[in-house]
């Protein structure tokens, strides 16, 4: 697996974000929404193909991480790559998949 994370503006990931949020069992709150909007955003790519996205707030908190269904088996190594971006220390990521369940988990 050759996964990379490329900086992106929110507009570049917005469609994927909306699709991901629609899959969650409940809506995110305004606190997390504000953190997401103030985050640095990344497109996650495998072999040059965009397969997901991530967002990091204030260089240390992962606020979003999602991988397209056909690539979810790569979730753990891709999440590890995101953890090495910026100065990540923790994650507060709403998710609902059997491959990765993280909410308020310490990344250290």
C-alpha positions as CSV (number, residue, x, y, z in Angstrom):
1,X,0.0,0.0,0.0
2,X,1.4,3.4,-1.0
3,X,-0.8,5.8,0.9
4,X,-0.3,9.6,0.9
5,X,-2.0,12.5,2.5
6,X,-2.1,15.7,0.5
7,X,-3.3,19.1,1.9
8,X,-6.7,20.2,0.6
9,X,-9.2,23.0,1.2
10,X,-12.5,22.1,2.6
11,X,-14.3,22.5,-0.8
12,X,-12.1,19.7,-2.1
13,X,-13.4,17.2,0.5
14,X,-16.8,18.6,1.1
15,X,-18.8,16.0,-0.9
16,X,-17.0,13.1,0.8
17,X,-17.6,14.8,4.2
18,X,-21.3,15.1,3.6
19,X,-21.5,11.4,2.4
20,X,-19.6,10.3,5.5
21,X,-21.7,12.3,7.9
22,X,-24.9,10.9,6.4
23,X,-23.6,7.4,7.4
24,X,-23.2,8.2,11.1
25,X,-25.9,7.1,13.6
26,X,-26.3,10.6,14.9
27,X,-25.5,14.2,14.0
28,X,-22.2,15.7,15.2
29,X,-22.5,18.6,17.6
30,X,-21.6,22.2,17.0
31,X,-18.5,22.0,19.1
32,X,-17.0,19.3,16.8
33,X,-18.4,21.0,13.7
34,X,-16.5,24.2,14.7
35,X,-13.3,22.2,15.2
36,X,-13.7,20.5,11.9
37,X,-14.2,23.7,10.0
38,X,-11.2,25.3,11.7
39,X,-9.0,22.2,10.8
40,X,-6.4,21.6,8.2
41,X,-7.8,19.2,5.7
42,X,-6.2,16.3,3.7
43,X,-7.1,14.1,0.8
44,X,-6.0,10.5,1.5
45,X,-4.7,8.8,-1.7
46,X,-3.6,5.3,-2.6
47,X,-1.7,4.8,-5.8
48,X,-2.7,8.3,-6.8
49,X,-6.5,7.7,-6.3
50,X,-8.3,9.8,-3.7
51,X,-9.8,7.2,-1.3
52,X,-10.7,9.3,1.8
53,X,-10.0,12.4,3.8
54,X,-8.8,13.6,7.2
55,X,-8.8,16.8,9.1
56,X,-6.5,18.0,11.9
57,X,-7.3,20.8,14.3
58,X,-4.5,23.0,15.7
59,X,-1.9,20.5,14.4
60,X,-2.6,18.1,17.2
61,X,-6.2,16.7,17.1
62,X,-7.6,14.5,14.4
63,X,-11.2,15.7,13.9
64,X,-12.1,13.6,10.8
65,X,-11.0,10.4,9.2
66,X,-12.9,8.5,6.6
67,X,-12.0,6.0,3.9
68,X,-14.2,4.9,1.0
69,X,-15.7,1.5,1.3
70,X,-13.5,-0.4,-1.2
71,X,-10.4,0.8,0.7
72,X,-11.5,0.3,4.3
73,X,-9.3,-2.7,4.7
74,X,-6.4,-0.2,4.5
75,X,-7.9,1.9,7.4
76,X,-5.4,1.1,10.0
77,X,-2.2,1.9,8.0
78,X,-3.9,5.0,6.5
79,X,-4.9,6.1,10.0
80,X,-1.3,5.6,11.1
81,X,-0.1,7.8,8.2
82,X,-2.6,10.5,9.3
83,X,-1.3,10.3,12.9
84,X,2.2,11.2,11.6
85,X,1.0,14.4,10.0
86,X,1.6,17.7,11.8
87,X,2.0,17.1,15.6
88,X,-1.0,14.8,16.2
89,X,-1.4,13.8,19.8
90,X,-5.1,12.7,19.9
91,X,-8.2,12.0,17.9
92,X,-11.8,12.8,18.3
93,X,-13.3,11.2,15.3
94,X,-16.9,10.3,14.8
95,X,-17.1,7.0,12.9
96,X,-19.2,4.0,12.5
97,X,-17.4,1.2,10.8
98,X,-16.3,-2.3,11.8
99,X,-12.7,-1.6,10.7
100,X,-12.0,1.5,12.8
101,X,-13.9,2.8,15.7
102,X,-12.3,5.8,17.4
103,X,-13.8,8.5,19.5
104,X,-11.7,10.6,21.9
105,X,-8.9,8.1,21.7
106,X,-5.3,9.1,22.6
107,X,-3.1,8.7,19.6
108,X,0.1,8.3,21.6
